[in-house]
Amino acid sequence: MENQNIKIKRVLGWKPSDLVVGIGAVAALLILLVPLLRIALYAVPWYDDFNYAAFAKSGMMNRPGLIGAIMGAWECARVQWYAWQGTFSSIFFMSLSPHIWGEEYYCIGSIFLILILTLSVFVLMGTLTKKVLHVDRISSMALQAVMAIMVIELTYTTPSALFWYNAGMHYMGMHSFALLFIAVLICLFSEEHIGNGKGVLLILIGMLGAFLVAGSNFVTTLQGFVVLGSFVVLTFLGDWKKALRYLPILVVYTFAFYKNVSAPGNQVRGRFFVGSGYPPAEAILRSFLEAFRYIKEFSGWITLVAIILLIPIAWRIASKSSFSFKLPGLLLLWSFCLYATGFTPSLYSLGHAGISRTLNAVKVTYQILLVINEVYWIGWTRRLLEKKGRKFTDRGCPWWFYVLIGIFILVVFRFSPNQAGWYSSWGAYYYIHSGEAYNFHCEYQERLEILRSDEKNIVFEPYRFKPWMLCLGDLSEDPSSEENQSMASWYGKESLAVKAVGEAE
C-alpha cells in the first residue's frame, strides 16, 4: 500500500519541463491554425478589393507580370494620397490583392494575413524574452505560443481581420509589420557593437520598417511613433551615444509620418465627416475614457483563463532571467497610454471609438501589453520576495494544473452564447463542417461563370448561404450602389444587381 501511495504521489506530482510545456503550446497553436487556413480557401473578394486592385490590374495590362502590378500599386498609392487618404504603404499593399492574377488566388491574401499575424506575435514575444529578459528560446516557447493563440482566437472581428484582404491588410497586416518593426528596434537596442554587419543590417531593416509602418493606418502609425519615441528617450537617458543608432530610423519615420498625415487626400476624406470628430485635445482625453470602457469588451473569461495559464510560465521565465523588473507601475502607465492612442484617430476623425476593423488593431495592442505587464509584475513580485529572503525551487507546475486549465476553457466555451463569433478557429470549423462555407463558395463560382459571359447587364440571385466569416455582404438591388459598380467595372459590365427578396427564386 505504501509503494502504491508513493507511485500515486509521483504521478500527481510530475511536473512537465519547459520543453514539454512549450511543445504542447506550439502544438495547440498549429492545431488551431488548421481550420482557419482551411476556410481561407473559400474567401472571396468584396467591394474595395476591386477598387484598389484595379490599379494593379491596369498596371499589368501595360506591363505584364509582377513589375506591372507593383507599378500599378504605386500609382494607386499616389492617386489615393491626393484624392482620399495618406496611408500610402497600406494602400500599396491593398492594391496588390492576389485576385489580380485570378479569383482562385484570392485565398492567398487570407492565408498571408493569418500567418503574418501569428509570426509577428511569435517573433515579438520571443525577441522580448531573449533580448530583454535574456531567457532561452525553450523557456519562452510556451509564452510565445499562448500569446499567438490569444491574438488569433480572440480577434475582435474575424471577417474583416483575416478574410477580407482589403480591410485585413490595411489594419491587421500593417499592424503585424509594426510588431516586426518593434522586434527590430529591440534587437537594435540590445546590440553591443553597431558598427558590425549585423548592426548596419538592423538599421537598414529598421528604416524600411519605419517607412512601411509610418505610412499605414493611423492607429498603427501613431502607436509605432510612440514606441519608437520611447526607445529613443530610454536609450538617450542611458547612453546618448547609443541613441544615435535610432536617428536614421527616426528620420525616416518622421518624414513618412508627416507625408501620411499631411496628405491632401485626408482633407478630401474629412469633408465627408464634417462636424463628426472631436478637436485634437478632446480626442486625446476621450481616448483614455474609451480605453477604460473597452477593457471589458476586449477581455472576457477566456482571456482570464489565458492569464492564469501564463502565471506559472511567467514565474519560470522570471526565475531564469537576470532582469531587475524595476518600476512596474511606470510600465503599466506607459502601456495604458499606448493602448489609449488606438482610439485617438477615430475620435478625431469620426467622433467615436472606431469601426470594427480599426478595433481589430487596437485589441491586438491591448492583448500584447496585457501579457507583457503580467510577466513584468510577476517578475517584480518574485524579486521583491527574493529580497525578503524567500527561496524557490522553480520546478514548474504539476501536470494536472494544465488539465484543469483545459477543463476551465471547455466549460467557458460550452456556455459562451456566440461560440462561432467569439472564437476564430471554432467559427472556421463550424462553417466548414456545416457546409455553409463550401455552398457559399459554390454560389460565388456560379456568379463568376455569368460574369465571364458576354452578358452586359446582369441580375443575380441573392446568396442563400451567408457564412458570417466569409460573406461580408451581398450586392445591392440598386445597380448604382458602390459595391455593385466596383464589381461591374472590374468585369467590364454595364450593370450588376441582385433580385429583390420577393423576386428571388
Residue pairs with C-beta under 8 A, 6 or more apart in sequence:
12 398
12 400
13 398
14 398
14 399
15 395
15 396
15 397
15 398
15 399
16 24
16 396
16 399
16 402
17 396
18 138
18 139
18 141
18 142
18 316
18 396
19 138
19 141
21 141
21 142
21 313
21 396
21 402
22 138
22 139
22 140
22 141
22 142
22 145
23 141
24 142
24 402
25 141
25 142
25 144
25 145
25 146
25 149
26 141
26 145
28 145
28 149
29 118
29 145
29 148
29 149
29 152
32 149
32 152
32 153
32 425
33 114
33 118
33 152
33 425
34 425
35 425
35 426
35 428
35 429
35 432
36 114
36 152
36 162
36 424
36 425
36 428
37 111
37 114
38 428
38 432
39 163
39 428
39 431
39 432
39 437
39 469
39 470
40 107
40 110
40 111
40 114
40 162
40 163
41 107
42 107
42 437
42 438
42 440
42 441
42 470
43 106
43 107
43 109
43 110
43 163
43 164
43 165
43 470
44 103
44 106
44 440
44 441
44 444
44 470
45 53
45 97
45 99
45 103
45 106
45 165
46 164
46 166
46 472
46 473
46 483
47 166
47 472
47 473
47 482
47 483
47 486
48 94
48 166
48 167
48 486
49 97
49 99
49 106
49 164
49 165
49 166
50 486
50 487
50 489
50 490
51 486
52 76
52 91
52 94
52 95
52 97
52 166
53 94
53 95
53 96
53 97
53 99
53 100
53 490
54 489
54 490
55 72
55 73
55 75
55 76
55 79
55 95
56 68
56 69
56 70
56 72
56 73
56 76
56 95
56 96
56 97
56 100
57 69
57 72
57 100
57 490
58 72
58 75
59 68
59 69
59 70
59 71
59 72
59 73
59 75
60 68
60 69
60 72
60 100
61 68
62 68
62 71
62 72
63 71
69 96
69 100
70 96
72 95
73 91
73 92
73 93
73 95
73 96
74 92
76 91
76 92
76 94
76 95
77 88
77 89
77 91
77 92
77 95
78 88
80 87
80 88
80 91
80 265
81 88
81 91
81 259
81 263
81 264
81 265
82 263
82 264
82 265
83 264
83 265
83 268
84 265
84 268
84 269
85 91
85 263
85 265
85 266
85 269
86 215
86 259
86 260
86 261
86 262
86 263
86 265
86 266
87 170
87 215
87 216
87 217
87 218
87 221
87 260
88 215
88 259
88 260
88 263
89 174
89 211
89 212
89 213
89 214
89 215
89 216
89 256
90 169
90 170
90 174
90 215
90 216
90 217
92 215
93 169
93 173
93 174
94 165
94 166
94 169
94 170
97 106
97 109
97 165
97 166
98 105
98 106
98 107
98 108
98 109
98 165
99 105
99 106
99 109
99 165
103 448
106 165
109 165
109 168
109 169
110 162
110 163
110 165
110 168
112 173
113 161
113 162
113 165
113 168
113 169
113 172
113 173
113 176
114 152
114 162
116 173
116 176
116 177
117 151
117 152
117 162
117 172
117 173
117 175
117 176
117 364
118 148
118 151
118 152
119 176
120 176
120 177
120 179
120 180
120 183
121 144
121 147
121 148
121 151
121 176
121 179
121 364
121 368
122 144
122 145
122 147
122 148
123 179
123 180
123 183
124 179
124 180
124 182
124 183
124 368
125 140
125 143
125 144
125 147
125 148
125 368
125 371
126 137
126 140
126 144
127 183
127 186
127 187
128 186
128 372
129 135
129 139
129 140
129 143
129 144
129 317
130 136
130 137
130 140
131 186
131 187
131 189
131 190
132 186
132 190
132 323
133 140
133 317
133 321
133 323
133 375
133 379
134 321
134 322
134 323
135 317
135 320
135 321
136 320
139 316
139 317
139 320
140 317
142 313
143 310
143 313
143 314
143 317
143 371
143 375
146 306
146 309
146 310
146 313
147 367
147 368
147 371
149 306
150 303
150 306
150 367
150 371
151 364
151 367
151 368
152 424
152 425
153 302
153 423
153 424
153 425
154 300
154 302
154 303
154 363
154 367
154 422
154 423
154 424
155 161
155 162
155 172
155 360
155 363
155 424
156 298
156 356
156 359
156 360
156 362
156 363
157 356
157 357
157 359
157 360
158 421
158 424
158 427
158 469
159 468
159 469
159 470
159 472
160 167
160 168
160 171
160 356
160 357
160 360
160 472
161 167
161 168
161 171
161 172
161 357
161 360
162 168
162 172
162 424
163 469
163 470
163 472
164 472
167 357
168 357
170 216
170 217
170 357
171 217
171 219
171 220
171 357
171 358
171 360
171 361
172 360
172 361
172 364
174 212
174 213
174 216
174 217
174 220
174 361
175 216
175 217
175 219
175 220
175 360
175 361
175 364
175 365
177 209
177 212
177 213
177 216
178 213
178 216
178 220
178 223
178 224
179 364
179 368
180 209
181 206
181 209
181 210
181 212
181 213
181 224
182 224
182 227
184 202
184 205
184 206
184 209
185 206
185 227
185 228
185 231
185 246
185 249
187 202
188 194
188 199
188 202
188 203
188 206
188 245
188 246
188 249
189 231
189 235
191 198
191 199
191 202
191 245
193 199
194 200
194 203
194 245
199 245
203 245
203 248
203 249
206 246
206 248
206 249
207 248
207 249
207 252
209 249
210 224
210 228
210 249
210 250
210 252
210 253
210 256
211 252
211 253
211 256
213 220
213 221
213 224
213 253
214 221
214 224
214 225
214 252
214 253
214 254
214 255
214 256
214 257
214 260
215 221
215 256
215 259
215 260
216 224
216 260
217 358
217 361
218 260
218 261
218 345
218 349
219 341
219 342
219 345
219 346
219 354
219 358
219 361
219 362
220 361
221 257
221 260
222 341
222 342
222 344
222 345
223 338
223 341
223 342
223 365
224 253
225 253
225 257
226 337
226 338
226 341
227 338
228 246
228 249
228 250
228 253
229 250
230 334
231 246
232 243
232 246
232 250
235 242
235 243
235 245
235 246
236 243
270 277
270 349
273 349
273 350
273 351
276 349
276 350
276 351
277 283
277 347
277 348
277 349
277 350
277 351
278 286
278 347
278 348
278 351
280 348
282 347
283 344
283 347
283 348
284 344
286 343
286 347
287 340
287 341
287 342
287 343
287 344
287 347
288 336
288 340
290 340
290 343
290 347
290 353
291 336
291 339
291 340
291 342
291 343
293 353
294 343
294 353
294 359
294 362
294 366
295 366
298 362
298 363
298 366
298 367
300 422
301 412
302 409
302 412
302 413
302 422
302 423
303 367
303 370
305 405
305 408
305 409
305 412
307 370
307 371
307 374
308 405
308 408
309 402
309 405
310 371
310 374
310 375
311 374
311 378
312 396
312 397
312 401
314 374
314 375
314 378
314 379
315 378
315 382
315 394
316 394
316 396
317 375
317 379
318 325
318 375
318 378
318 379
318 382
318 383
319 382
319 392
319 394
321 379
323 379
324 383
325 376
325 379
325 380
325 382
325 383
326 380
328 373
328 376
328 377
328 380
331 372
331 373
331 376
332 373
332 377
335 369
335 372
335 373
338 365
338 369
339 362
339 365
339 366
339 369
342 354
342 358
342 359
342 361
342 362
342 365
342 366
343 353
343 354
343 362
345 354
345 358
346 352
346 353
346 354
346 355
346 358
347 353
353 359
354 362
382 392
385 392
386 392
413 419
413 423
413 426
416 422
416 423
419 426
419 427
419 430
420 426
420 427
420 430
420 431
420 468
420 469
421 427
421 468
427 468
427 469
428 469
431 437
431 467
431 468
431 469
431 470
432 438
436 465
436 466
436 467
437 467
437 469
437 470
439 464
439 465
440 463
440 465
440 466
440 467
440 470
440 471
441 470
443 463
443 464
443 465
447 460
450 458
450 460
451 458
451 487
451 491
451 493
452 491
455 493
456 493
456 494
456 495
457 493
457 494
457 495
458 493
458 495
458 496
458 497
459 496
459 497
459 498
459 499
460 475
460 496
460 497
460 498
460 499
461 498
461 499
461 504
461 505
462 474
462 498
462 499
462 501
462 504
463 471
463 474
465 471
466 474
473 483
474 498
475 481
475 483
475 484
475 487
475 496
475 497
475 498
476 483
476 484
476 497
476 498
477 497
477 498
477 499
477 500
478 484
478 497
479 485
479 488
479 495
479 496
479 497
484 495
484 496
484 497
485 496
487 493
487 496
488 494
488 495
488 496
498 504
